[in-house]
Amino acid sequence: MTFAGLMLTGCKDFDCCMPTVIKVDPTAVMLELSVNGNTEVVDVTSDLAWKVVDKPDWITVTDDNGSAGTVSVTITGDINDTGEERTDVVVFMAANGDRAKLTVTQTAEVLLAPVISNLTIMNALLTSEGVYVQYDLDEDATVYTLILLATDPLPTKADVISSVWNVALTAGNGKTSGFGSLTPDTEYKLYMVAENAGGISAVVSVTFTTLIAPPVISFSITAPTLTGTTIEKRAFADVQADLYGVIYAQGIMAPSASDIKAHSDANVIAWRSTTGLPGGSVWDPIYIGLNPVTAYTLYMVAENAGGFSSVISLDFTTTAASDDAGIRYVGAQSVTLGAEAGTIASPITASVTVSNGFAYIGTGQVSPAIGATATIYTESTFTTAGNVSLTVGVPTHVYIKVIAEDGATTLYYDITVTRSA
């Protein structure tokens, strides 16, 4: 905050014995600083045209010339940061050479020590390695910031001022500053102090905890399993996280992490997600609905409370449509298939024992070849589709029709399923 004043005195200087033709009013008065700044107004009265012929650089005069009559003239002084009071003269001269002087005295600028208030953490911008704060600053000042562990001893003002984080700021509300290179999931205390020529503010502080580190996601080194309409690609994250994947046609601009999570834009051809996957656990999503012999890109990202991982991607091209109409699993158990023809009259047979948790077998309990579709039937004629109930210890026939990805190859199965006790 600046306090200054202008002391203005006027006199008339006679260079010859001519009648008075120019004067300045007031002639000897202290003009206080106006609310609009270091500015005051005087009246110049002259019988002739006049102009300002001399003034110091730190004074500005509006209407520095005029015609006969009385003119209000604004005198503006620059901020006096010399540390001392200063005095100088503005000289007005009429057309006949007659002169009037205005003496301007300005007090030195008085600075007050700055005050920092309303220091808060901007939680929306808090990350695992960085923090942003918002605060108000009532004076122009250099602001110093020191971040320590919350358990560290209380620093002195000198400690804060010696910090590497400092910035010169103008006064104002809602100032923001950001700081990085912090450790994830760690409690810190941020100290802030401001300094200008008027002094040093009190130290203000705020405590915060950085977020946990975001996950790291990677693909397995094994090649993807491809068909004409699907891809299966194994991935995992290093810590518990939610995983998201989308497929775009190759050549489309890569999506952001948030785009992948939303999977809502028009470029998404297929998507998959899983939540709360334990760290290091394998995720084996199968993306369906693709076109045979077509180039695509798979994008994946992981997320936890610390934010998104980097986006990883894989370019691939689907194969020709598969004619595989096999069965991989029934009730989460692999099956050893017989050598029958796979027709209605001679379905392929197999036997499997499933856990007690399987009360029935439906399409959700059967995994056909990738890209193929399975239908469950309740009788050997393969005419009535539906779930087949299981009784503990009782071998039960489950009839399954599988149509390969090519839409033409079809095989029929008679699987005997026994539910464990």
N, C-alpha and C positions, 0 to 999 in steps of 0.2 A: 504494500500500500504506500502511496506517495503523498507526501505533504509538502507543498511548496507555496511560495507567495510572490507576488510582483509588487514592488513599491515604485510608483510612478510619480515623478515631479516634473513640472514644466516651468520654463522660463523663457524670456525673450532676449535675444541677442541683437544689439544695435550696432550695425556696421557704419551708419551715418545718421544724420539728424533728419530722418524721414518719419512721417506719421506711421503709427502702428497699422500694419495691414494683415498680419497673421498671428494667431495665437493657438495654443493647445490647452484644453481644459479636461480634467483638473490639472492644477499646476503643482500642487504639493500634497499628495495624499497616498496612503498605503492601500493599494487595491488587493483584496484578498483573492485567493485562488477560487475560481468559479467551479461549480459542480461539473462543468463540461470539460475541465482540464485547465492547463496553464495558459489561460486566455483572459484578456480584459479589453474594455472598449473605452476610447477617449474621443472627444469632439475636437475637430480641427476647424477653426473659423478663419476665413481669409477674404480680403476684398478683391483678390486676384486669383488667377489659376495658381496651383501649387503642386509640389511633388516632394517625395522623400529623397534626400540626397545623401544621407549617411545613416548606417545602422550596423550593428554587429551581426555575425552569421547566425547566432543562436536566437535572434528575434526575427519573426516574420510579421510583415505589415500588410493587411489587406487594404485595398483601395489606396495604393501608395502614390496616387495623384488625384487631383480633383479640380473643380471649377470654383468660382467665387461662391461664398456662402458657407454654411456649416455642414460638415460631413462627419458621420460617426465612423471611426477607424478601429479595426480590431487588431490588437497587439497580442501575438502568440509567442511564448517562450518555449524552447525545447526543454525537455527534462534536464534538470541541473544535477548531473551525477559527478560534479567535480569535488563534492564534499565540502564546498565553501560557498558562502554568499557571494553573488557577483552583481556588479552595477555597470551599466553602459548607457549610451545616449542614442536616441533617434532624432535626426535633424530634418525638419520640414522647411522648405524654402518657397517663398512666393515668387511670382514672375519678375518682380522688381528687385529680387535679391534679398529681401527681408527674410529673416530666419526665426524659427521657434524651436526650442529643444524640449524633448521629453526624456527625462531620466528614468530608467527602468532598473529597479532593484529586485533581484530574485533570490529567495532563500534556497539553501541546498536541499536536495532530495533527502527525505528521511525514510529509510527502509525499515520495515518490521521483519522480524524473524518469521519464516514461513510456518504454516501449520498443515499437517497431513491429517485428514479425517476420513471416516467411512471406508477404511481398508477392508476389502472382502475378497474371497476367492471366487473366481468365475468358474463355477462347477461344470458348466457345459463344455468348457475348454480344458478341463483337467485331464491329463493323460497319465500313462505309466512313467513317463520321463519328463514331463513338463507341467507348468502351472502358469495361469494368467491371473493377475489381480486387478481390481478396480479401486480407485480412491479419488478423493478430492484434494486439490492443492490451492491454497488461497493466495499465494504469491509466486511470482516467477522464481525459480530455484533449480538447483541441481539436486536430483533425487538419487539417493544411494540405497542399495538393497543388498542384504546379506541373508543367505538361506543356510540354516544349520539343522542338524538332527534335533528332534524335539527334546532329546535327553541331554543335549550339550548345555554347558553353562551359559547364563545370560550374557550377551556381548555388551560392550560399552559403545557410546556414540562413535568413538574413534575407531572401534572395530568395524562398525557398519560403514563408516566413511571410507575405510581402507579397502572395501570390497571392490571386486572387478566390475560389478554391475552398477553403472551410474549413467544418468542421462539428464541433460538440461531441458527443462520444460517450462512452458508458460503457465500462468495460473488458470485454473478451470476445474469444473466438476467432471466426473466420469473419466478420469485419466486411466489408461490401461498399460500394463507392462507384462511381458512374458519372459519366462525363464526355463531353461532346459538342462539336459545332461544330468537328470536326477535318477535315482534308483527306484525301480518299480516296487509297489506295495511297501512304502516306507513313510513313516510319520516325520514331517519336517515342521520347523517354525521359521517363518519369513519375517525379517526385521527391516524396517524402512525409516529413513531419516532424510530431511531436506535441508539444504543450506543455501543462503545467499548473503549479500553484503550486510544484511540486517541481523544475521545470526543463524543459529542451528535450531531446527525444530526438536520437539520431543521424539523419542523413538516410539514407533507404533509397530504392532506385530499381529500376526495371524497364523494359526496352526492348520495344517492340512496333511492328508495322506495321499500319496500317489496311487494310481490304479495298479492292479496287477498287470504283468506283462501280457501283451496280446499273444495269441497262439502262433505257432509256426506250422504250416501245413505243407505236406509233400505227397507226391505220388509214390507208389511202390515201384520197385525196379522191374517188376514183371510186366510184360506186354499186356495191353488191354485185350479183352475178349470181344471180338467184333463179329457181327452178322450183317445181313443186309439192312436191318431196321433197328439194331440195338448196339450199344457199347456198354461193357462192364469194365470199370477201371477202379482199382483199389487205391485208397488214400487214407491218411491218418494225420492227426495233429499231435503235437508234443505234450499238450496239457488238455484238460477237459474243455470242450468247446462245442459250439454248434457249427455244423458244416453245411455249406450250400454249393450247389453246382448247377450250371446252365450250359446249354449247347447252342451255339450260333453257327450259321453258315460261315465258312472261311471267307475272309476278306472284309467282314463287317467290323467296324470300330469296336475295340475291346471294351467290355462293360467295366464299370467301377465296382468296388466291393459292395456298396449299397445297392447297385443295380442287380448284382447277382443275388443278393438276399431277397430283394423285392420280386425278382423273376417275372416282372409284369410288362416289360416293353415288348413291342411287336417283333423284335428280332429273336426272342426266345423260342427255340424249337422244342426243347425238352428240358426238364429241370428235376432236381431231387434235393432233399434236405434231411438232416437228422439233428436232433437236439441232445445236449448233454453227453456227447460221446466221450468216454473216459480217455485220458491222455494215453497215447500209444496204441489205442485200440484201432482195429481195422474197420474201415467203412467200404462196403462193396456195392455201391449203387449201380443199378442197371437203368440206363436211359433208353426209352422206347420211342417209337413213332418216327424213326428216321427213314430216309429213302436209300435204297440200294445204290452202291457205287457213287457216293456223293461225299464231297469234302466238307468236313465240319471242324469246329474248334470247341473243346471242352474247357470251361473256365470254372475254377473252384476257389473258395475262400472259407476261412474259419473265423469265428468270432467268440469272444468271451467278454467279461466286464471290462477288460483292458482295451478292447477295441478289435479291429479287424486285423487278420494276418495279411501278408502280401497275397496278391492274386496269382495263382499258378494256372498254367494253360497247357493243353495238349492238342496238337493237330492230328487228325486221323481221317481216313476214308473208309466208309462202309464197304463191305464185300457185296457180292451178288447175293440175292435172297437165298437163305439156307433151306436145304431139303431135310434138315434134321428134325425128326418128329419123336425124338427119344424122351425119356423121363430121367431126371437127375436125382430127385428126392421125393419121398413120400413120408409125411409126418416127420420131417427133418432127418430122415434116415436115407442113406444111399441104398439103391436096390441093385440086385444082380438079376439081369433080365434073361429070360429063356430065349430059345432060337425059333420060336413059332413064327408064322408068316405075318402076324399082326393084322389079320382080317377079323371081321365080326365072327366068322365061323371058326377061326383059329387065332384068338388073341394071344399076345405075348404075355407069358405068366412070370410071376415073381412072388416071393413071400418076404414080409418085413414085420418086425416087432417094434411098436412105438411106445413111447412113455405113457404113463397113466394120465397125463394131462390132456391127451387127445381123446375127446369124447366122440368125435366124428371126423370124417374125412370129406373135405369139400375142395373147391378149386384153390382156396388159400393154403391148403395143406399139401399141395402137389406142385413140384417145380419141374416143368417140362424143359426141353432144350431152349436155350436163349432164342427169343424171337418167336417161339412156338406158343400155341394156346392149348389149354387142356379143359375138357368138360367131364364132369363126374356123372356116372349113371348108376342107378340102383339095381339094375338087372342086366342079364347077359345079352339081351337083344339090343342093348344100347339105344333104347327109345325113350326112357323116362330119366330126365336129368334131375339131380338133386344130391344133397349131402347123404352120406352113408354113416349111420350111427354105429359106434363101437361098444362092445360089452367086454369087461375085463376078462381076459383069459380065453375069449371065444374068437377063433379065426373067422374073419369076415371078408367076403369078396367085395372088392371095390373095382368097378368097371370104369375105365378111363379112355377117352378118345383124345388123341393129340393131333393137331393140324400144324404142320411145319410152317416156317416163316414164308415159304414160297406160295402158301395158300393151296397147294395141290397135294403134296405128300401127306398122307393120313395113316396113322397106325392106331390099333386098338389093343387095350391091355386088360388083363384080369389079375389084379394084385390082391393077394391074401394078406390082410392086415390083422395083427393080434395086439390088443391093448394090454400093456403090462399091469400087474397088480399094484 
